[in-house]
Amino acid sequence: MEHQYFSYDNKIVKYFAYATLFWGIVGFLVGLLAALQIVFPAFNLGLEYTSFGRVRPLHTNAAIFAFVGNAIFTGVYYSMQRLLKTRMFNDLLSWIHFWGWQLIIVAAAVTLLLGFSTSKEYAELEWPIDIAITLIWVVFGWNMIGTIVVRRVKHMYVAIWFYLATFITIAVLHVVNSFEFPVSMWKSYSVYAGVQDALVQWWYGHNAVAFFLTTPYLGLMYYFLPKVANRPIYSYRLSILHFWSLIFLYIWAGPHHLLYQSLPDWAQTMGVIFSIMLIAPSWGGMVNGLLTLRGVWDKVRDSAILKFMVVAVTGYGMSTLEGPLLSLKNVNAISHFTDWTIAHVHIGVLAWNGFLTFAMLYWLFPKLFNTKLYSQKLANTHFWLGTLGILFYAVPLYWAAITQSLMWKEFTPDGYLAYPNFLETVTQIIPMYHTRIIGGMLYFIGAILFVYNLLKTAASGEFKNNEETSAPPLEKAPSKRIFGEAVHSWLERKPVLFSIWALIAILIGGIVEIVPMYLIKSNIPTIESVKPYTPLELQGRDVYIAEGCVQCHSQMVRPFRSETERYGEYSKAGEFVYDHPFLWGSRRTGPDLARTGVVTGKMYKPDSWHFNHMLNPQGMNVQSIMPPYPWLFEKDVVIASTPAKIRVMQSLGVPYPDGFDRQSEADLMKQAGEIADGLVASGFQVEPQKQIIALIAYLQRLGTDISKSAPNPNLDIENPKHSGLPMPLPTDANALAAAKTIYDRSCIVCHGALGEGNAIGPNLTDGYWISGGSPKEIYGVIADGVILKGMQAWKGQLSEEQMVGLAGYILSLQGTNPPNAREPQGELVEN
Amino acid sequence: MENNSKKVKYDGKPLEYDFDGIKELNNPIPPWLVYLWYISLIFSAMYFVYYHIYKLGDLQDAEYERQMAKAVTSVQKHHEESGQLNMVILAGDEDMADGEAIYKEKLCATCHGALGEGNAIGPNLTDNYWIHGTGDVASVFDVIKNGVPTKGMTPFKDQLSDEKILQVSSYILQKLQGTNPPNAKEPQGVLVE
């Protein structure tokens, strides 16, 4: 048969390879910086742009999308042309893909450091970049599928199956998880709220691991490992089985990131069992890789490349066993929110992705530059540095994780937390953090040797942009399955059909888990007292998001004695219905903040504490590793952005009253003024429009919704008994919350935090009243006092509105039955 | 047309196709991997049936209730065994050392100064002016235990046992009261003679 002559595009491969080297170094370096920051707060450099909350997402995004991403494209562009015996479909698309991807990375780096973040892990980028990613991903897919269509090889090799699955699934994940409603150019709110947002995010987050870090690398393994070892793939049937079972099962496992959290039990169970079922399919890839090396084990000793590959594949096997084990609820109860997760992902990325990338590029550079590797010895040194680096990184973190988790959970025999001060559990593991830095440095030094070795190799060789080659044209085959042709074999020559089946396989799990979360109301039981954030709190929440507080602080109290004792009541699904996006977090470098606003709670700190603490954390706790946030005291909240934010929230279904956007700025200033006045009264210098005020407002709101009682019949303004007041009693949550602040400032000393009364003042929660129990009488007592009995008159100090608010708040306490209530005094009044 | 299809029956030789020189064998899947697969499927099915069909295991809310009930029983048992606390000022060296350690570790020092002199947040503990109570051991004990949340005083009842609160109260009364530390905050509250 006549051969057709064409060339492989090596230039695009070279560019992606150089980008991999560059971003790899950047990603590792930023990781090192983050590791240093955890031990030495000074490495936050006192700048908002370089504080840990912004650096960590930069590290994860650089490692995943810049380093691993470019490595994937390097390998895919090299192997696909050769596996399909054709040049890439379209050079222009290749170059749009290359430059588009690099621009996205640069834009990501800049915006993340500026604090433009959606806060969703590995999906932090704001909406304009999300759109750019979608477009570039389509360009990649178009180029890839085009190449498959014009191929000269009838069947698609297993590597191509994995590339296709990667393209399809990442497209679906990215688009679905990135649905967000723009407020402005660099700010948006997730269309999902609370539990739904968490589920969609971890469906995405988990499968970003599956389909960005795993499937494309399995594809690369299937090409480069047999090439390097010069051995046939061990088992074709194993390839088929583990490919389909892997992509079908992986997509279900996302909820294992939310075990013991406010996710319905059935969804958690899906996360557990599908993770367990994933062990064998994942190991199928490892087994097929390692058994392919049968017969060349003697070469492994001499070849650095094969050594990298063996450790990569073994690391893959370890991570994919460890992942399912961490998904068992009893293991997760110990591991979650600790450094165990961090150690786990680093085994995956440093060993599996990192080492396979190193192996691939050590093999590829001599091929591309028609020369020999500059130094085998350096490559071997790199291998040992890298391996030691991984061990020194991961082992101390496992140790740290278990130590800290046990400290969190330990109780004294008389029923107290053995380590009630969270900071003690952090100080304990600082030595492990030091060792982790050494591990990271070893790995980084290895990577420097790697880059040097490859650049020397490139310099010594000769690069051709186009590699001339030839192949016979593809014979036309009947579309239908031929008699005797195996089904899968037929599918391998039908790329469109293959893709459709892959799409179906990956859609099922997501649909079964996500759709019921919307349609079945019982999945997220409503809590009446949960109300939308005030405008100031909403702005404060955005400060919290921009500063990346969620990187270190969870907002999710799990139903464990050790957590309810430390933080307060465990979190309920209904609390998060207005949280666009959710902020549950995944690591507790600092304590959980879900209940930090509950005045009677265990986590409560007054405004003044937060103020001092954000300015100088080490001033409050010498050993604290939290960075200071001085810029929050200088920067203003953009108050003018409030109405737009309220309107977007309304469009997303948050029930602010009609026209509330127009009052929102005034409302914000009022609340900010009250907080600032309180701080000024305590001797602090602050202006109400500063970001710190908004952040304090948000922190003081956290957890208060469910500690408030449900709307009380006593507050019925239609009730004629309520007449005689200067204005109607408050009914909305904001007014009651404002009244509570006054109560907490002025009344609590004598009537108790919950109105239970104490040695001085009477109980306000029973139906008994000494000086009358109608709203008017209560108002009168507040305004004029009962001087003889010690009750002060407040009318000189509080406005009429404030006093009516207080009367309303006191009535709302009726019937709450607080602990340690004082015995009833006075007369029973039926309201 | 048979050569259009990859043969899937395995005879020990590579399959007919090769991809850029990569050949494929078609070895049987190692039996241990197949068994692992079956075991994981059976485990998962049983897990689902156990928790969601027959509802034999506790789901997380029930598990929490059980955990808390167990804790109450064990704490009660401990109290029965260890007896009641006597509300008197302690003076032993060991108690003072423990009290001092708690004072410095549990962040008392953050708001009341290392020497009890007070600072922008908390009042002076060395003078004999008291905002809450009359400076007797019971009222100091009460303030530490239950806190004064609105004034910023954290309740320590969840963090310190009664014995430890008594130790730190005694430390304050024995070792800090009456000292004259530098930078002392102005008196607040009521003078107690």
Interface residues (C-beta under 8 A of the other chain):
Chain A: S79 R82 L83 K85 V153 K154 H155 Y157 V158 A159 Y223 P226 K227 P232 I233 Y234 S235 Y236 R237 L238 S239 L241 Y260 D265 W266 Q268 T269 V272 I273 F274 I276 M277 I279 A280 P281 W283 G284 V287 L291 F411 T412 P413 D414 G415 Y416 L417 P420 N421 E424 A477 I482 F483 G484 E485 A486 H488 S489 W490 E492 P559 F560 R561 T564 E565 R566 Y570 V599 T600 K602 Y604 K605 P606 S608 W609 N612 M620 N621 S682 G683 D744 R745 I748 V749 A753
Chain B: M1 E2 N4 S5 K6 V8 Y10 P14 L15 Y17 F19 D20 G21 I22 K23 E24 L25 N26 N27 P28 I29 P30 L33 V34 L36 W37 S40 L41 F43 S44 A45 Y47 F48 Y51 H52 L59 Q60 D61 E63 Y64 Q67 M68 A71 S74 V75 H78 H79 S82 E105 K106 L107 T110 A120 I121 V148 P149 T150 K151 G152 T154 P155 F156 D158 Q159 L160 S161 D162 E163
